[in-house]
């Protein structure tokens, strides 16, 4: 009996030891990953002289907001225009991808129809095709449709996402069939079931994938650089590269501009963090 009584204590002690070991690894790794981000933020409040001095300083000796004032007052850098372009593309793609991915994921999870498996695996196979292979054909199609130098050229082709369909299908599989059948017995239409029941059950997945989609579209560089060749329709990452090239010797201005570019992503991440953690946890459980 004494041996049996000591088993729970040993298990708890071993679990705590594993958790402590994980923290010992994760905390230093997190600090290493976040250090460049902190350096960029602190560097945006330094003067040009201080950011070039040797040895470098970590915290600003002379805290200044002149870098942000210079950028916001620059007539060659209308940030409001580029913020609008990036926001339109990112928000529109998030909305349409969440709708199409959740709808198709629900259909593939809960409906039976001829060719279901073939169609699903065909969609999954498209994830194996490198972007470089479809880049030129995609550009030629947009040129034929007269969508070059138009924001629609970055919105319409992004309406479907294979990974999103796969992710929502996996989540939709966990929705009890009895819940859906009960709604049908009560007279709910299929769209009403999708809107009132399925989307509610997919809440964590919607928040997680929505955040990832927003980040991807907000930070996209190569495809917008190809499709949007005129300055008036370009997005923030392209303009940030152009600005850093124009001010290659003024790192304090480049860092301030970088902070302004990532602020929306950081703000949205903070707002949706609880749902993202829950979505990742549920994904791991599945």
C-alpha positions as CSV (number, residue, x, y, z in Angstrom):
1,X,0.0,0.0,0.0
2,X,2.8,2.4,0.8
3,X,4.2,1.9,-2.7
4,X,0.7,2.6,-4.3
5,X,0.3,5.8,-2.2
6,X,3.5,7.2,-3.4
7,X,2.7,6.9,-7.1
8,X,0.5,10.0,-7.4
9,X,3.2,12.1,-5.7
10,X,5.9,10.8,-8.0
11,X,3.7,11.5,-11.0
12,X,3.0,15.0,-9.9
13,X,6.6,15.6,-9.1
14,X,7.7,14.4,-12.5
15,X,5.1,16.5,-14.2
16,X,6.2,19.6,-12.4
17,X,9.8,18.8,-13.3
18,X,8.9,18.5,-17.0
19,X,7.0,21.8,-16.8
20,X,9.9,23.6,-15.1
21,X,12.3,22.2,-17.8
22,X,10.0,23.4,-20.5
23,X,10.0,26.9,-19.0
24,X,13.8,26.9,-18.7
25,X,13.9,26.3,-22.5
26,X,10.9,28.5,-23.6
27,X,11.7,31.6,-21.6
28,X,15.3,32.2,-23.0
29,X,14.0,31.3,-26.5
30,X,11.2,33.8,-26.2
31,X,13.6,36.5,-25.1
32,X,15.9,35.8,-28.0
33,X,12.9,36.0,-30.4
34,X,11.5,39.2,-28.9
35,X,14.8,41.1,-28.5
36,X,14.9,42.4,-32.2
37,X,11.4,43.6,-31.8
38,X,12.2,45.5,-28.6
39,X,15.4,46.9,-30.1
40,X,13.3,48.2,-33.1
41,X,10.8,49.9,-30.8
42,X,13.5,51.5,-28.6
43,X,15.5,52.5,-31.7
44,X,12.6,54.4,-33.1
45,X,12.8,56.8,-30.1
46,X,16.6,57.4,-30.5
47,X,18.3,60.2,-32.4
48,X,20.3,59.5,-35.6
49,X,23.5,60.2,-33.7
50,X,22.7,57.8,-30.9
51,X,21.6,54.9,-33.1
52,X,24.9,55.0,-35.0
53,X,27.2,55.4,-32.0
54,X,29.7,52.7,-30.8
55,X,29.2,51.0,-28.5
56,X,25.4,51.0,-29.1
57,X,22.9,51.8,-26.3
58,X,19.9,49.6,-25.6
59,X,17.7,52.2,-24.0
60,X,17.5,55.7,-25.5
61,X,19.7,58.3,-23.8
62,X,17.7,61.1,-25.3
63,X,14.0,60.0,-25.7
64,X,12.5,61.8,-28.8
65,X,9.4,61.7,-30.9
66,X,11.0,63.6,-33.8
67,X,11.3,60.4,-35.9
68,X,7.5,59.8,-35.9
69,X,6.8,63.5,-36.5
70,X,9.2,63.5,-39.5
71,X,7.5,60.4,-41.0
72,X,4.0,61.6,-40.5
73,X,4.8,65.1,-41.9
74,X,6.6,63.6,-45.0
75,X,4.5,64.6,-48.1
76,X,6.2,61.8,-50.2
77,X,4.9,59.2,-47.7
78,X,1.1,59.5,-47.4
79,X,0.7,56.8,-44.8
80,X,-3.0,57.2,-44.6
81,X,-3.3,56.1,-48.3
82,X,-1.1,53.0,-47.8
83,X,-2.8,52.1,-44.6
84,X,-6.1,52.3,-46.4
85,X,-4.8,50.0,-49.2
86,X,-3.4,47.4,-46.8
87,X,-6.5,47.5,-44.6
88,X,-8.9,47.0,-47.6
89,X,-7.0,44.0,-48.9
90,X,-6.4,42.4,-45.5
91,X,-9.9,42.9,-44.1
92,X,-11.6,41.9,-47.4
93,X,-9.5,38.7,-47.6
94,X,-10.2,37.8,-44.0
95,X,-13.9,38.2,-44.4
96,X,-14.2,36.2,-47.6
97,X,-11.7,33.5,-46.6
98,X,-13.5,32.9,-43.2
99,X,-16.9,32.6,-45.0
100,X,-15.7,30.3,-47.8
101,X,-13.4,28.2,-45.6
102,X,-15.9,27.6,-42.9
103,X,-18.7,26.9,-45.3
104,X,-16.7,24.4,-47.4
105,X,-15.2,22.9,-44.3
106,X,-18.6,22.3,-42.9
107,X,-19.9,20.8,-46.2
108,X,-16.9,18.4,-46.4
109,X,-17.3,17.4,-42.8
110,X,-21.1,16.8,-42.6
111,X,-22.4,16.2,-46.1
112,X,-22.1,13.2,-48.4
113,X,-22.1,13.7,-52.1
114,X,-20.5,12.0,-55.2
115,X,-16.8,12.7,-55.6
116,X,-16.5,14.2,-52.1
117,X,-13.1,12.6,-51.3
118,X,-11.7,13.2,-54.8
119,X,-12.6,16.9,-54.6
120,X,-11.3,17.3,-51.1
121,X,-7.9,15.7,-51.9
122,X,-7.7,17.7,-55.1
123,X,-8.1,20.9,-53.0
124,X,-5.5,19.6,-50.5
125,X,-3.1,18.8,-53.4
126,X,-3.1,22.5,-54.4
127,X,-1.2,23.3,-51.2
128,X,1.7,21.3,-52.6
129,X,2.1,23.6,-55.6
130,X,4.8,26.3,-55.0
131,X,3.7,29.9,-55.4
132,X,6.5,30.5,-57.9
133,X,4.8,28.0,-60.3
134,X,1.5,29.8,-60.3
135,X,2.9,33.3,-60.2
136,X,3.3,34.0,-63.9
137,X,0.0,32.3,-64.9
138,X,-1.8,34.2,-62.2
139,X,-0.3,37.5,-63.4
140,X,-1.4,36.8,-67.0
141,X,-4.9,36.0,-65.9
142,X,-5.2,39.2,-63.9
143,X,-3.8,41.1,-66.9
144,X,-6.5,39.6,-69.1
145,X,-9.2,40.6,-66.5
146,X,-7.7,44.2,-66.3
147,X,-7.0,43.8,-62.6
148,X,-3.4,44.9,-62.6
149,X,-2.8,48.0,-60.4
150,X,-6.2,47.4,-58.8
151,X,-6.8,46.2,-55.2
152,X,-9.3,43.7,-56.5
153,X,-6.4,41.9,-58.1
154,X,-5.3,40.9,-54.6
155,X,-8.8,40.2,-53.3
156,X,-10.5,38.0,-55.9
157,X,-7.8,35.4,-56.3
158,X,-7.6,34.9,-52.5
159,X,-11.3,34.0,-52.1
160,X,-10.5,30.3,-51.5
161,X,-7.8,28.9,-49.1
162,X,-7.0,25.2,-49.2
163,X,-5.5,25.2,-45.7
164,X,-8.5,27.1,-44.3
165,X,-10.9,24.5,-45.8
166,X,-8.8,21.7,-44.2
167,X,-8.7,23.4,-40.8
168,X,-12.4,24.1,-40.6
169,X,-13.2,20.6,-41.8
170,X,-11.2,19.2,-38.9
171,X,-13.1,21.4,-36.4
172,X,-16.5,20.8,-38.0
173,X,-16.0,17.0,-37.6
174,X,-16.2,17.5,-33.8
175,X,-19.6,19.1,-34.0
176,X,-22.2,16.5,-32.8
177,X,-24.4,15.2,-35.6
178,X,-27.3,15.1,-33.0
179,X,-27.1,18.9,-32.6
180,X,-27.4,19.4,-36.4
181,X,-30.2,16.8,-36.7
182,X,-32.1,18.4,-33.8
183,X,-32.0,21.8,-35.6
184,X,-33.3,20.2,-38.8
185,X,-36.2,18.6,-36.9
186,X,-37.1,22.0,-35.5
187,X,-37.4,23.2,-39.1
188,X,-34.1,25.2,-39.4
189,X,-32.8,25.6,-42.9
190,X,-29.3,24.4,-43.8
191,X,-28.0,28.0,-44.0
192,X,-29.6,28.8,-40.6
193,X,-27.9,25.8,-39.1
194,X,-24.6,27.0,-40.6
195,X,-25.1,30.6,-39.4
196,X,-26.5,29.9,-35.9
197,X,-24.9,26.6,-34.8
198,X,-21.8,25.8,-36.9
199,X,-20.2,29.2,-36.9
200,X,-20.7,29.5,-33.1
201,X,-19.0,26.1,-32.6
202,X,-16.1,27.2,-34.9
203,X,-15.5,30.4,-33.0
204,X,-11.9,29.6,-31.8
205,X,-11.0,28.4,-35.3
206,X,-12.4,31.6,-36.9
207,X,-10.4,33.8,-34.6
208,X,-7.2,31.9,-35.1
209,X,-7.4,31.6,-38.8
210,X,-8.7,35.1,-39.2
211,X,-5.6,36.5,-37.3
212,X,-3.2,34.4,-39.4
213,X,-4.9,35.4,-42.6
214,X,-4.8,39.1,-41.6
215,X,-1.1,38.9,-40.8
216,X,-0.3,37.1,-44.0
217,X,-2.1,39.7,-46.2
218,X,-0.9,42.7,-44.1
219,X,2.8,41.5,-44.4
220,X,2.6,40.2,-48.0
221,X,5.3,41.6,-50.2
222,X,6.1,39.7,-53.4
223,X,2.7,39.2,-54.9
224,X,1.5,42.8,-54.2
225,X,4.9,44.0,-55.6
226,X,4.1,42.2,-58.9
227,X,0.4,43.2,-59.2
228,X,0.6,46.7,-57.8
229,X,3.2,48.7,-59.8
230,X,1.7,52.2,-59.3
231,X,2.6,54.0,-56.1
232,X,-1.0,55.1,-55.3
233,X,-2.2,51.5,-54.9
234,X,0.8,50.0,-53.1
235,X,0.7,48.5,-49.6
236,X,2.7,49.2,-46.5
237,X,5.4,46.5,-46.8
238,X,6.3,47.7,-50.3
239,X,6.4,51.3,-49.2
240,X,8.4,50.4,-46.1
241,X,11.1,48.8,-48.4
242,X,11.0,51.9,-50.7
243,X,11.3,54.2,-47.7
244,X,14.2,52.3,-46.1
245,X,16.1,52.4,-49.4
246,X,15.5,56.1,-49.6
247,X,16.8,56.6,-46.1
248,X,19.4,53.8,-45.8
249,X,21.6,55.9,-43.6
250,X,18.8,57.0,-41.3
251,X,18.0,53.9,-39.3
252,X,16.1,55.8,-36.7
253,X,13.5,56.8,-39.3
254,X,13.3,53.3,-40.8
255,X,12.7,51.8,-37.3
256,X,10.0,54.3,-36.6
257,X,8.3,53.5,-40.0
258,X,8.5,49.8,-39.2
259,X,6.8,50.4,-35.8
260,X,3.9,52.2,-37.6
261,X,3.5,49.4,-40.1
262,X,3.2,46.6,-37.5
263,X,1.0,48.5,-35.0
264,X,-2.3,47.2,-36.5
265,X,-1.2,43.6,-36.5
266,X,0.0,43.9,-32.9
267,X,-3.3,45.6,-31.8
268,X,-5.4,42.9,-33.5
269,X,-3.3,40.1,-31.9
270,X,-3.8,41.5,-28.5
271,X,-7.5,41.7,-29.0
272,X,-7.8,38.1,-30.3
273,X,-5.1,36.5,-28.2
274,X,-7.6,34.6,-25.9
275,X,-9.4,33.1,-28.9
276,X,-6.1,32.2,-30.7
277,X,-4.8,30.3,-27.7
278,X,-8.1,28.5,-27.3
279,X,-8.1,27.6,-31.0
280,X,-4.6,26.3,-30.9
281,X,-5.3,24.3,-27.8
282,X,-8.4,22.7,-29.3
283,X,-6.4,21.9,-32.4
284,X,-3.9,20.1,-30.3
285,X,-6.6,18.1,-28.6
286,X,-8.0,17.0,-31.9
